[in-house]
Amino acid sequence: MLKSVERLIVVAAPSCCGKTVFLAHLSRGAIPQIAAAIGVDDVARWRICDAMRLPELRQEQIDCLIVAYAIPAHEVLSGSFIDPSCDARLNIVSIARETAFVTLLASAATMTSRLRERHRSSIKRIFLHPRKFFRTRQLTKRLLPIYRDPEKLHRVYDWWFKYTALVSKRGDWVVNAEAKYVLRGWFRRMTSTSDGGMWVANADAKYVLHDGASWSKVLKRINAGGSNT
């Protein structure tokens, strides 16, 4: 349905890395330094959409579009996707005049923890959303062996960054989205921990933007526990 996109930003990461929270902070102006770096000068001008919902867009032309893309970790390692061009969700890149990529990085331990927490949350709501529970259960079974292994996670990111290096027209950033948070209070709202959590749902986001740094070195540093460097 889309004929053209003037400016496109693809926010990418494997499932459970924190794309939704990152975009929520971006949309409410909580991360102005990162917004400025990636060119989001006025967030009100930007349309934010999940890559899975792109077919629902009705405009023939969009000036500013941010797309959340879940890197298909299981498909990459199983050989289903030899390269990202096999994924129809990325066709939007071919019609964009300018494209920038923002990729979120988190450690294997954090990714595993988030995946398990998502599964536990779905169990609590099994009677309200049974279909969602079974989808989450299937996703957990497929991704858990990958997220437990830092080397496999590294291969997934390698697949992705080879693609961005070829097609990026405006910039390619990596963001340390390593998060440590706990649930506190009567309403169990997420709040930052005393050991330097990187972002939480109800507080100012504090990400580390790596412009021009080697994603591989950043990811290895995160997995080694240096999330704040």
N, C-alpha and C positions, 0 to 999 in steps of 0.2 A: 504493500500500500504506500510505502514511502518512496518518493522519487529522488530526494536528496537530503543530506544533512550537512550543514555548514561546519559546525564544530562538534566533534564527538570525543567523549572521554569514556574509556572502558575501564571500569573498576573490577579487577579480576582477582580471584583466589579460589582455592578448593572449598567445598562446602564446610561450614562451621568455622571459617577463619575470621568472620566478623564483617563481611561486606555490608550487611543490613545496618549494623550499629555505626559503622564508618559513615555511610551515606546519611543516616539520621543526624549525626553530628555535623556533617557538611551542610545539610539543608537548613539547619538552625543556626549556622554561623559560629559553631563552637571551635572550629579549627581554622581560624583566619589565615594563619601562615601557610598552611598546606593549600588552602583554597587559592591564595594568591599565587603560589608557586605553580599550580597546575592550570591556572588561567580562569578560575571561577570567580570573576570579579563581582558579579551580581547574581547570587544564587537564584533569585526570583526569575531570572531569564532562562534558567535551565530546566528542562524536562528530565525527570529521573524515572527510569523504567528497568525492570528486570528483563534480561535477554529472552527469557521464555515467553514474555508477554509482548514482544515487539510486533507480532502479527496483528495485535489489537489496535495499534496506532492508526489513526484515520487521516492525519494530516499528510498532504502530498509533499510538504517540505517543512523541516524543523531546523531552526537556526542553531540551537544549543541543546545537546542531548547527552545525558550520562546514562550509561548502560551497565548494570551489574551482571557480570558473567562468572558463572561457577565453572572453574576449570575441571573438566571431566577426568578425575584421577583414575578411576577404575578403567574407563575406556582407553586411556593413554597406555596404561601398563598392560592391558590385555591385548593391545594391538588393534583395537577397533578403530581408533583414530590415529592414522599414520602421521597426519599433520593437521593443524587447526582448520585448514580449508575444508576438511571433511565435516565440520560442524556448521550446520546451516544458521545457527545463532550468530555467527560472526560475519554473515553476508553483509550486515550493516556497514562494516568497515569499507567495503568496496565502493559504497555510494557516498561516503563522507569526504568532504573536501579537506578537512584537517582532522587527524586522529591522534589522541594522546592516550597512553596506558598508565594506569596506577595499579600496581600489584601489591597486595597485602601479603606479608610473610609472618608466619608464626611457627614456633617450635613443634616438633613431633609430639612432645608430651602435652603441650597445650591443645593441639588439634585433637588428640585422642580424648582429653578431658572434656572438651566441648562437645565432641560427638556423643560421648556417653551421657553427658548432661541432657542433650537434646532427646536422646532415647528415653531417659528417665522421665523427662517432662511429658513425653508422649504417652508413657504408661499411665501417668496420673489422669490423663484425659481420654483413656481408651474408650469409655462408654459414650463420651460426647463426640469424639472424632475417630471412630474405628478405622476408617480408610487411611487417615493421616498416620495413625499408629503403625499400621502394617507397612506403609511406605517408608516411614522412618526406620522401622526394624530392618527392612531390606537394605536401606542405604547404609545402616550401621554395619551390617554383616559384610557388605562389599568394601567399605572404606576402612574399617578398623585395622585389618592386616596391613594396609598401606600406611596409615597414620602412625602405627606403632614403630615403623621402620624409617628412620631418618633418611637412609639411602634411597628408598623408594619415593619418599616425598621430594627428595632432591631431583630425581629423574622426572617427576611430574612437572616441577618448575622449569627444568631444563627444556622440556618439550615446549612449554609456553614461551619462554624468553627467546628461544630461537625464532619463534614466529614474530614477536613484537619487534625484534631487531630488524626484521625485513620490511615490516609494513608501517611502523610508526612514522608519522608525518609531522608531529609537533613536540613529542617528548615521551620519555619512558622513565617513570619513577618507581622506586620500590619503597614501601612503607612498613616499618616495623610495627606490627599490630599485636605484639605479644601482650596478652592481658592477664592480669591476676586480680580476681575479685571474689568477694564473698557476699552472701545474702544476709542482711541484718534488718532488724526492726520489725514492727508489727506487720507491715505490708511487704516485707521481704524484698525491698528495693535494693538494687545493686549499688554498693558503695565501694570506694577505693580502699585498698588494704594499706597497712602501715609499711609493707615491704616494697613500695614503689610500683603499684599497679599502673599499667599504661593507659587504660581507658575504662570507663564504666558507663552505665546507661543514664544515670541522673547527675552527672557531674561533667565539668569541662573535660573534653578529650585531650589527651596528651600523647600524640604519636611522634615517632621519630622518622623524619623524611630523609631518605638517602638519594640525593640527586647525583647521578653519575657514578655511584659506588657499585662495586661488583655485587650482584644479587647473591651469588654463590657464597662469597665471604660473609655477607650479612646474615644469610640463612645459617651458615655454620656457626657464626658467633651467637645467634639466637639459640640454636640447639645446645650450645655449650653453656648457656645460662647468662650470656651478656646482653640481656634484653634492653638495657638502658644505654648502650654505647652506640 
